[in-house]
Amino acid sequence: MEKSLFEQMGGTYTQVGDYMLPNLILSKQQAQPIGTWGHRHARYLKQHHKIIYMNLLTSGKLNGYLVRY
């Protein structure tokens, strides 16, 4: 069987029942306090700029971005 792109890039799978699930690892982030204004800005982004919020969230850059507020 041909390797998937995920396997070619060094990824591995775990079999759970009949399914093969990828072994995903989240990168370590430093715990930084966001503060009141950071939480408010996060809520603003989530309500009015959903694409920017989701891009920051999925790339793991949301907390680093919110620390500045």
PDB file of N, CA, C and O in Angstrom:
ATOM      1  N   MET A   1       0.849  -1.186   0.000  1.00  0.00           N
ATOM      2  CA  MET A   1       0.000   0.000   0.000  1.00  0.00           C
ATOM      3  C   MET A   1       0.890   1.243   0.000  1.00  0.00           C
ATOM      4  O   MET A   1       1.896   1.297   0.707  1.00  0.00           O
ATOM      5  N   GLU A   2       0.517   2.214  -0.779  1.00  0.00           N
ATOM      6  CA  GLU A   2       1.285   3.453  -0.907  1.00  0.00           C
ATOM      7  C   GLU A   2       1.111   4.322   0.339  1.00  0.00           C
ATOM      8  O   GLU A   2       0.021   4.416   0.902  1.00  0.00           O
ATOM      9  N   LYS A   3       2.213   4.956   0.757  1.00  0.00           N
ATOM     10  CA  LYS A   3       2.156   5.825   1.935  1.00  0.00           C
ATOM     11  C   LYS A   3       1.389   7.104   1.615  1.00  0.00           C
ATOM     12  O   LYS A   3       1.475   7.641   0.511  1.00  0.00           O
ATOM     13  N   SER A   4       0.643   7.572   2.598  1.00  0.00           N
ATOM     14  CA  SER A   4      -0.080   8.834   2.435  1.00  0.00           C
ATOM     15  C   SER A   4       0.899   9.993   2.562  1.00  0.00           C
ATOM     16  O   SER A   4       2.032   9.804   3.006  1.00  0.00           O
ATOM     17  N   LEU A   5       0.474  11.174   2.181  1.00  0.00           N
ATOM     18  CA  LEU A   5       1.311  12.369   2.299  1.00  0.00           C
ATOM     19  C   LEU A   5       1.687  12.607   3.757  1.00  0.00           C
ATOM     20  O   LEU A   5       2.812  13.009   4.053  1.00  0.00           O
ATOM     21  N   PHE A   6       0.747  12.358   4.668  1.00  0.00           N
ATOM     22  CA  PHE A   6       1.001  12.518   6.101  1.00  0.00           C
ATOM     23  C   PHE A   6       2.138  11.599   6.545  1.00  0.00           C
ATOM     24  O   PHE A   6       3.011  12.014   7.306  1.00  0.00           O
ATOM     25  N   GLU A   7       2.129  10.357   6.075  1.00  0.00           N
ATOM     26  CA  GLU A   7       3.187   9.406   6.431  1.00  0.00           C
ATOM     27  C   GLU A   7       4.514   9.777   5.778  1.00  0.00           C
ATOM     28  O   GLU A   7       5.572   9.586   6.379  1.00  0.00           O
ATOM     29  N   GLN A   8       4.471  10.296   4.573  1.00  0.00           N
ATOM     30  CA  GLN A   8       5.692  10.719   3.889  1.00  0.00           C
ATOM     31  C   GLN A   8       6.361  11.871   4.618  1.00  0.00           C
ATOM     32  O   GLN A   8       7.580  12.028   4.545  1.00  0.00           O
ATOM     33  N   MET A   9       5.576  12.680   5.321  1.00  0.00           N
ATOM     34  CA  MET A   9       6.119  13.811   6.067  1.00  0.00           C
ATOM     35  C   MET A   9       6.506  13.412   7.493  1.00  0.00           C
ATOM     36  O   MET A   9       6.849  14.277   8.299  1.00  0.00           O
ATOM     37  N   GLY A  10       6.456  12.128   7.815  1.00  0.00           N
ATOM     38  CA  GLY A  10       6.881  11.657   9.128  1.00  0.00           C
ATOM     39  C   GLY A  10       5.757  11.417  10.106  1.00  0.00           C
ATOM     40  O   GLY A  10       6.021  11.121  11.271  1.00  0.00           O
ATOM     41  N   GLY A  11       4.520  11.533   9.683  1.00  0.00           N
ATOM     42  CA  GLY A  11       3.383  11.311  10.566  1.00  0.00           C
ATOM     43  C   GLY A  11       3.110   9.832  10.762  1.00  0.00           C
ATOM     44  O   GLY A  11       3.474   9.005   9.926  1.00  0.00           O
ATOM     45  N   THR A  12       2.470   9.509  11.865  1.00  0.00           N
ATOM     46  CA  THR A  12       2.112   8.124  12.155  1.00  0.00           C
ATOM     47  C   THR A  12       0.632   8.038  12.497  1.00  0.00           C
ATOM     48  O   THR A  12      -0.017   9.037  12.807  1.00  0.00           O
ATOM     49  N   TYR A  13       0.118   6.811  12.430  1.00  0.00           N
ATOM     50  CA  TYR A  13      -1.289   6.555  12.721  1.00  0.00           C
ATOM     51  C   TYR A  13      -1.417   5.552  13.861  1.00  0.00           C
ATOM     52  O   TYR A  13      -0.513   4.752  14.102  1.00  0.00           O
ATOM     53  N   THR A  14      -2.550   5.604  14.558  1.00  0.00           N
ATOM     54  CA  THR A  14      -2.911   4.622  15.572  1.00  0.00           C
ATOM     55  C   THR A  14      -4.245   4.025  15.164  1.00  0.00           C
ATOM     56  O   THR A  14      -5.172   4.751  14.803  1.00  0.00           O
ATOM     57  N   GLN A  15      -4.345   2.690  15.223  1.00  0.00           N
ATOM     58  CA  GLN A  15      -5.598   2.042  14.859  1.00  0.00           C
ATOM     59  C   GLN A  15      -6.512   1.979  16.067  1.00  0.00           C
ATOM     60  O   GLN A  15      -6.135   1.467  17.121  1.00  0.00           O
ATOM     61  N   VAL A  16      -7.724   2.507  15.903  1.00  0.00           N
ATOM     62  CA  VAL A  16      -8.753   2.479  16.941  1.00  0.00           C
ATOM     63  C   VAL A  16      -9.965   1.802  16.323  1.00  0.00           C
ATOM     64  O   VAL A  16     -10.695   2.410  15.540  1.00  0.00           O
ATOM     65  N   GLY A  17     -10.175   0.537  16.679  1.00  0.00           N
ATOM     66  CA  GLY A  17     -11.258  -0.227  16.066  1.00  0.00           C
ATOM     67  C   GLY A  17     -10.957  -0.438  14.594  1.00  0.00           C
ATOM     68  O   GLY A  17      -9.916  -0.993  14.242  1.00  0.00           O
ATOM     69  N   ASP A  18     -11.862   0.000  13.734  1.00  0.00           N
ATOM     70  CA  ASP A  18     -11.676  -0.125  12.290  1.00  0.00           C
ATOM     71  C   ASP A  18     -11.054   1.116  11.664  1.00  0.00           C
ATOM     72  O   ASP A  18     -10.867   1.161  10.448  1.00  0.00           O
ATOM     73  N   TYR A  19     -10.733   2.111  12.461  1.00  0.00           N
ATOM     74  CA  TYR A  19     -10.270   3.393  11.936  1.00  0.00           C
ATOM     75  C   TYR A  19      -8.796   3.615  12.232  1.00  0.00           C
ATOM     76  O   TYR A  19      -8.288   3.176  13.264  1.00  0.00           O
ATOM     77  N   MET A  20      -8.116   4.298  11.323  1.00  0.00           N
ATOM     78  CA  MET A  20      -6.734   4.721  11.515  1.00  0.00           C
ATOM     79  C   MET A  20      -6.758   6.221  11.796  1.00  0.00           C
ATOM     80  O   MET A  20      -7.109   7.011  10.920  1.00  0.00           O
ATOM     81  N   LEU A  21      -6.388   6.614  13.011  1.00  0.00           N
ATOM     82  CA  LEU A  21      -6.406   8.019  13.411  1.00  0.00           C
ATOM     83  C   LEU A  21      -4.983   8.555  13.447  1.00  0.00           C
ATOM     84  O   LEU A  21      -4.083   7.878  13.945  1.00  0.00           O
ATOM     85  N   PRO A  22      -4.761   9.772  12.923  1.00  0.00           N
ATOM     86  CA  PRO A  22      -3.400  10.331  12.945  1.00  0.00           C
ATOM     87  C   PRO A  22      -2.990  10.716  14.362  1.00  0.00           C
ATOM     88  O   PRO A  22      -3.810  11.173  15.158  1.00  0.00           O
ATOM     89  N   ASN A  23      -1.718  10.524  14.660  1.00  0.00           N
ATOM     90  CA  ASN A  23      -1.159  10.936  15.948  1.00  0.00           C
ATOM     91  C   ASN A  23      -0.744  12.396  15.815  1.00  0.00           C
ATOM     92  O   ASN A  23       0.295  12.700  15.231  1.00  0.00           O
ATOM     93  N   LEU A  24      -1.548  13.285  16.351  1.00  0.00           N
ATOM     94  CA  LEU A  24      -1.289  14.717  16.255  1.00  0.00           C
ATOM     95  C   LEU A  24      -0.787  15.233  17.590  1.00  0.00           C
ATOM     96  O   LEU A  24      -1.272  14.830  18.646  1.00  0.00           O
ATOM     97  N   ILE A  25       0.191  16.130  17.534  1.00  0.00           N
ATOM     98  CA  ILE A  25       0.761  16.717  18.743  1.00  0.00           C
ATOM     99  C   ILE A  25       0.684  18.230  18.612  1.00  0.00           C
ATOM    100  O   ILE A  25       1.128  18.795  17.613  1.00  0.00           O
ATOM    101  N   LEU A  26       0.122  18.882  19.618  1.00  0.00           N
ATOM    102  CA  LEU A  26       0.062  20.339  19.628  1.00  0.00           C
ATOM    103  C   LEU A  26       1.393  20.893  20.090  1.00  0.00           C
ATOM    104  O   LEU A  26       2.054  20.317  20.954  1.00  0.00           O
ATOM    105  N   SER A  27       1.779  22.010  19.512  1.00  0.00           N
ATOM    106  CA  SER A  27       3.032  22.636  19.929  1.00  0.00           C
ATOM    107  C   SER A  27       2.870  23.248  21.317  1.00  0.00           C
ATOM    108  O   SER A  27       1.779  23.663  21.706  1.00  0.00           O
ATOM    109  N   LYS A  28       3.964  23.293  22.044  1.00  0.00           N
ATOM    110  CA  LYS A  28       3.947  23.852  23.401  1.00  0.00           C
ATOM    111  C   LYS A  28       3.839  25.367  23.321  1.00  0.00           C
ATOM    112  O   LYS A  28       4.549  26.011  22.549  1.00  0.00           O
ATOM    113  N   GLN A  29       2.957  25.919  24.115  1.00  0.00           N
ATOM    114  CA  GLN A  29       2.809  27.365  24.193  1.00  0.00           C
ATOM    115  C   GLN A  29       3.109  27.798  25.616  1.00  0.00           C
ATOM    116  O   GLN A  29       2.754  27.116  26.577  1.00  0.00           O
ATOM    117  N   GLN A  30       3.758  28.921  25.732  1.00  0.00           N
ATOM    118  CA  GLN A  30       4.032  29.447  27.056  1.00  0.00           C
ATOM    119  C   GLN A  30       2.743  30.027  27.630  1.00  0.00           C
ATOM    120  O   GLN A  30       1.978  30.694  26.933  1.00  0.00           O
ATOM    121  N   ALA A  31       2.522  29.760  28.904  1.00  0.00           N
ATOM    122  CA  ALA A  31       1.338  30.295  29.571  1.00  0.00           C
ATOM    123  C   ALA A  31       1.566  31.777  29.845  1.00  0.00           C
ATOM    124  O   ALA A  31       2.446  32.147  30.622  1.00  0.00           O
ATOM    125  N   GLN A  32       0.772  32.612  29.205  1.00  0.00           N
ATOM    126  CA  GLN A  32       0.875  34.053  29.380  1.00  0.00           C
ATOM    127  C   GLN A  32      -0.501  34.592  29.728  1.00  0.00           C
ATOM    128  O   GLN A  32      -1.488  34.220  29.093  1.00  0.00           O
ATOM    129  N   PRO A  33      -0.585  35.461  30.725  1.00  0.00           N
ATOM    130  CA  PRO A  33      -1.889  36.029  31.076  1.00  0.00           C
ATOM    131  C   PRO A  33      -2.386  36.967  29.974  1.00  0.00           C
ATOM    132  O   PRO A  33      -1.649  37.830  29.496  1.00  0.00           O
ATOM    133  N   ILE A  34      -3.627  36.785  29.586  1.00  0.00           N
ATOM    134  CA  ILE A  34      -4.202  37.598  28.511  1.00  0.00           C
ATOM    135  C   ILE A  34      -4.745  38.906  29.063  1.00  0.00           C
ATOM    136  O   ILE A  34      -4.565  39.952  28.439  1.00  0.00           O
ATOM    137  N   GLY A  35      -5.390  38.878  30.188  1.00  0.00           N
ATOM    138  CA  GLY A  35      -5.934  40.092  30.776  1.00  0.00           C
ATOM    139  C   GLY A  35      -7.337  40.398  30.284  1.00  0.00           C
ATOM    140  O   GLY A  35      -7.854  39.746  29.376  1.00  0.00           O
ATOM    141  N   THR A  36      -7.935  41.395  30.898  1.00  0.00           N
ATOM    142  CA  THR A  36      -9.313  41.779  30.588  1.00  0.00           C
ATOM    143  C   THR A  36      -9.461  42.256  29.155  1.00  0.00           C
ATOM    144  O   THR A  36     -10.380  41.833  28.454  1.00  0.00           O
ATOM    145  N   TRP A  37      -8.557  43.142  28.704  1.00  0.00           N
ATOM    146  CA  TRP A  37      -8.685  43.695  27.363  1.00  0.00           C
ATOM    147  C   TRP A  37      -8.401  42.643  26.298  1.00  0.00           C
ATOM    148  O   TRP A  37      -8.964  42.694  25.204  1.00  0.00           O
ATOM    149  N   GLY A  38      -7.539  41.701  26.613  1.00  0.00           N
ATOM    150  CA  GLY A  38      -7.284  40.597  25.689  1.00  0.00           C
ATOM    151  C   GLY A  38      -8.517  39.735  25.505  1.00  0.00           C
ATOM    152  O   GLY A  38      -8.837  39.333  24.386  1.00  0.00           O
ATOM    153  N   HIS A  39      -9.219  39.446  26.608  1.00  0.00           N
ATOM    154  CA  HIS A  39     -10.457  38.667  26.530  1.00  0.00           C
ATOM    155  C   HIS A  39     -11.531  39.426  25.748  1.00  0.00           C
ATOM    156  O   HIS A  39     -12.270  38.837  24.958  1.00  0.00           O
ATOM    157  N   ARG A  40     -11.607  40.721  25.975  1.00  0.00           N
ATOM    158  CA  ARG A  40     -12.595  41.523  25.235  1.00  0.00           C
ATOM    159  C   ARG A  40     -12.277  41.554  23.744  1.00  0.00           C
ATOM    160  O   ARG A  40     -13.176  41.476  22.907  1.00  0.00           O
ATOM    161  N   HIS A  41     -10.989  41.670  23.420  1.00  0.00           N
ATOM    162  CA  HIS A  41     -10.602  41.694  22.009  1.00  0.00           C
ATOM    163  C   HIS A  41     -10.867  40.332  21.366  1.00  0.00           C
ATOM    164  O   HIS A  41     -11.263  40.268  20.202  1.00  0.00           O
ATOM    165  N   ALA A  42     -10.654  39.251  22.104  1.00  0.00           N
ATOM    166  CA  ALA A  42     -10.947  37.912  21.583  1.00  0.00           C
ATOM    167  C   ALA A  42     -12.435  37.774  21.277  1.00  0.00           C
ATOM    168  O   ALA A  42     -12.814  37.226  20.242  1.00  0.00           O
ATOM    169  N   ARG A  43     -13.272  38.275  22.180  1.00  0.00           N
ATOM    170  CA  ARG A  43     -14.717  38.222  21.957  1.00  0.00           C
ATOM    171  C   ARG A  43     -15.106  39.058  20.736  1.00  0.00           C
ATOM    172  O   ARG A  43     -15.957  38.649  19.946  1.00  0.00           O
ATOM    173  N   TYR A  44     -14.477  40.235  20.584  1.00  0.00           N
ATOM    174  CA  TYR A  44     -14.745  41.093  19.431  1.00  0.00           C
ATOM    175  C   TYR A  44     -14.359  40.382  18.134  1.00  0.00           C
ATOM    176  O   TYR A  44     -15.124  40.384  17.170  1.00  0.00           O
ATOM    177  N   LEU A  45     -13.168  39.774  18.112  1.00  0.00           N
ATOM    178  CA  LEU A  45     -12.733  39.051  16.916  1.00  0.00           C
ATOM    179  C   LEU A  45     -13.678  37.901  16.600  1.00  0.00           C
ATOM    180  O   LEU A  45     -14.037  37.688  15.442  1.00  0.00           O
ATOM    181  N   LYS A  46     -14.078  37.164  17.623  1.00  0.00           N
ATOM    182  CA  LYS A  46     -14.948  36.008  17.430  1.00  0.00           C
ATOM    183  C   LYS A  46     -16.308  36.412  16.872  1.00  0.00           C
ATOM    184  O   LYS A  46     -16.891  35.678  16.074  1.00  0.00           O
ATOM    185  N   GLN A  47     -16.820  37.574  17.284  1.00  0.00           N
ATOM    186  CA  GLN A  47     -18.141  38.011  16.843  1.00  0.00           C
ATOM    187  C   GLN A  47     -18.114  38.754  15.507  1.00  0.00           C
ATOM    188  O   GLN A  47     -19.025  38.593  14.695  1.00  0.00           O
ATOM    189  N   HIS A  48     -17.074  39.568  15.270  1.00  0.00           N
ATOM    190  CA  HIS A  48     -17.089  40.459  14.114  1.00  0.00           C
ATOM    191  C   HIS A  48     -16.048  40.146  13.041  1.00  0.00           C
ATOM    192  O   HIS A  48     -16.190  40.592  11.902  1.00  0.00           O
ATOM    193  N   HIS A  49     -15.010  39.392  13.380  1.00  0.00           N
ATOM    194  CA  HIS A  49     -13.960  39.038  12.419  1.00  0.00           C
ATOM    195  C   HIS A  49     -13.650  37.554  12.571  1.00  0.00           C
ATOM    196  O   HIS A  49     -12.563  37.170  13.002  1.00  0.00           O
ATOM    197  N   LYS A  50     -14.626  36.732  12.208  1.00  0.00           N
ATOM    198  CA  LYS A  50     -14.537  35.296  12.455  1.00  0.00           C
ATOM    199  C   LYS A  50     -13.376  34.635  11.723  1.00  0.00           C
ATOM    200  O   LYS A  50     -12.754  33.719  12.259  1.00  0.00           O
ATOM    201  N   ILE A  51     -13.079  35.079  10.523  1.00  0.00           N
ATOM    202  CA  ILE A  51     -11.995  34.463   9.750  1.00  0.00           C
ATOM    203  C   ILE A  51     -10.647  34.733  10.402  1.00  0.00           C
ATOM    204  O   ILE A  51      -9.825  33.824  10.523  1.00  0.00           O
ATOM    205  N   ILE A  52     -10.411  35.967  10.821  1.00  0.00           N
ATOM    206  CA  ILE A  52      -9.149  36.301  11.498  1.00  0.00           C
ATOM    207  C   ILE A  52      -9.038  35.506  12.792  1.00  0.00           C
ATOM    208  O   ILE A  52      -7.976  34.967  13.100  1.00  0.00           O
ATOM    209  N   TYR A  53     -10.128  35.431  13.551  1.00  0.00           N
ATOM    210  CA  TYR A  53     -10.131  34.679  14.809  1.00  0.00           C
ATOM    211  C   TYR A  53      -9.787  33.211  14.566  1.00  0.00           C
ATOM    212  O   TYR A  53      -8.943  32.649  15.265  1.00  0.00           O
ATOM    213  N   MET A  54     -10.433  32.586  13.581  1.00  0.00           N
ATOM    214  CA  MET A  54     -10.185  31.169  13.306  1.00  0.00           C
ATOM    215  C   MET A  54      -8.772  30.933  12.792  1.00  0.00           C
ATOM    216  O   MET A  54      -8.150  29.929  13.140  1.00  0.00           O
ATOM    217  N   ASN A  55      -8.253  31.845  11.963  1.00  0.00           N
ATOM    218  CA  ASN A  55      -6.879  31.699  11.471  1.00  0.00           C
ATOM    219  C   ASN A  55      -5.880  31.758  12.617  1.00  0.00           C
ATOM    220  O   ASN A  55      -4.954  30.950  12.672  1.00  0.00           O
ATOM    221  N   LEU A  56      -6.056  32.702  13.528  1.00  0.00           N
ATOM    222  CA  LEU A  56      -5.163  32.805  14.681  1.00  0.00           C
ATOM    223  C   LEU A  56      -5.301  31.594  15.599  1.00  0.00           C
ATOM    224  O   LEU A  56      -4.306  31.082  16.114  1.00  0.00           O
ATOM    225  N   LEU A  57      -6.523  31.142  15.799  1.00  0.00           N
ATOM    226  CA  LEU A  57      -6.777  30.009  16.686  1.00  0.00           C
ATOM    227  C   LEU A  57      -6.156  28.727  16.136  1.00  0.00           C
ATOM    228  O   LEU A  57      -5.472  28.007  16.863  1.00  0.00           O
ATOM    229  N   THR A  58      -6.390  28.443  14.862  1.00  0.00           N
ATOM    230  CA  THR A  58      -5.894  27.192  14.287  1.00  0.00           C
ATOM    231  C   THR A  58      -4.392  27.202  14.050  1.00  0.00           C
ATOM    232  O   THR A  58      -3.775  26.139  13.990  1.00  0.00           O
ATOM    233  N   SER A  59      -3.796  28.370  13.915  1.00  0.00           N
ATOM    234  CA  SER A  59      -2.340  28.429  13.733  1.00  0.00           C
ATOM    235  C   SER A  59      -1.606  28.441  15.067  1.00  0.00           C
ATOM    236  O   SER A  59      -0.379  28.344  15.096  1.00  0.00           O
ATOM    237  N   GLY A  60      -2.342  28.560  16.178  1.00  0.00           N
ATOM    238  CA  GLY A  60      -1.726  28.572  17.497  1.00  0.00           C
ATOM    239  C   GLY A  60      -1.154  29.919  17.885  1.00  0.00           C
ATOM    240  O   GLY A  60      -0.351  30.002  18.814  1.00  0.00           O
ATOM    241  N   LYS A  61      -1.549  30.976  17.194  1.00  0.00           N
ATOM    242  CA  LYS A  61      -1.009  32.308  17.455  1.00  0.00           C
ATOM    243  C   LYS A  61      -1.979  33.222  18.202  1.00  0.00           C
ATOM    244  O   LYS A  61      -1.655  34.383  18.455  1.00  0.00           O
ATOM    245  N   LEU A  62      -3.154  32.722  18.554  1.00  0.00           N
ATOM    246  CA  LEU A  62      -4.176  33.568  19.167  1.00  0.00           C
ATOM    247  C   LEU A  62      -3.721  34.132  20.510  1.00  0.00           C
ATOM    248  O   LEU A  62      -3.835  35.336  20.739  1.00  0.00           O
ATOM    249  N   ASN A  63      -3.210  33.289  21.397  1.00  0.00           N
ATOM    250  CA  ASN A  63      -2.806  33.782  22.719  1.00  0.00           C
ATOM    251  C   ASN A  63      -1.669  34.787  22.618  1.00  0.00           C
ATOM    252  O   ASN A  63      -1.684  35.804  23.311  1.00  0.00           O
ATOM    253  N   GLY A  64      -0.691  34.523  21.771  1.00  0.00           N
ATOM    254  CA  GLY A  64       0.407  35.469  21.588  1.00  0.00           C
ATOM    255  C   GLY A  64      -0.080  36.804  21.056  1.00  0.00           C
ATOM    256  O   GLY A  64       0.451  37.854  21.416  1.00  0.00           O
ATOM    257  N   TYR A  65      -1.087  36.763  20.203  1.00  0.00           N
ATOM    258  CA  TYR A  65      -1.677  37.979  19.645  1.00  0.00           C
ATOM    259  C   TYR A  65      -2.436  38.753  20.723  1.00  0.00           C
ATOM    260  O   TYR A  65      -2.347  39.979  20.788  1.00  0.00           O
ATOM    261  N   LEU A  66      -3.184  38.036  21.567  1.00  0.00           N
ATOM    262  CA  LEU A  66      -4.022  38.690  22.576  1.00  0.00           C
ATOM    263  C   LEU A  66      -3.228  39.237  23.750  1.00  0.00           C
ATOM    264  O   LEU A  66      -3.723  40.113  24.458  1.00  0.00           O
ATOM    265  N   VAL A  67      -2.025  38.757  23.980  1.00  0.00           N
ATOM    266  CA  VAL A  67      -1.205  39.239  25.093  1.00  0.00           C
ATOM    267  C   VAL A  67      -0.900  40.718  24.925  1.00  0.00           C
ATOM    268  O   VAL A  67      -0.713  41.424  25.916  1.00  0.00           O
ATOM    269  N   ARG A  68      -0.846  41.196  23.698  1.00  0.00           N
ATOM    270  CA  ARG A  68      -0.514  42.600  23.436  1.00  0.00           C
ATOM    271  C   ARG A  68      -1.611  43.560  23.883  1.00  0.00           C
ATOM    272  O   ARG A  68      -1.359  44.760  23.998  1.00  0.00           O
ATOM    273  N   TYR A  69      -2.827  43.063  24.140  1.00  0.00           N
ATOM    274  CA  TYR A  69      -3.944  43.953  24.496  1.00  0.00           C
ATOM    275  C   TYR A  69      -4.140  44.040  25.976  1.00  0.00           C
ATOM    276  O   TYR A  69      -5.036  44.746  26.440  1.00  0.00           O
TER     277      TYR A  69
END
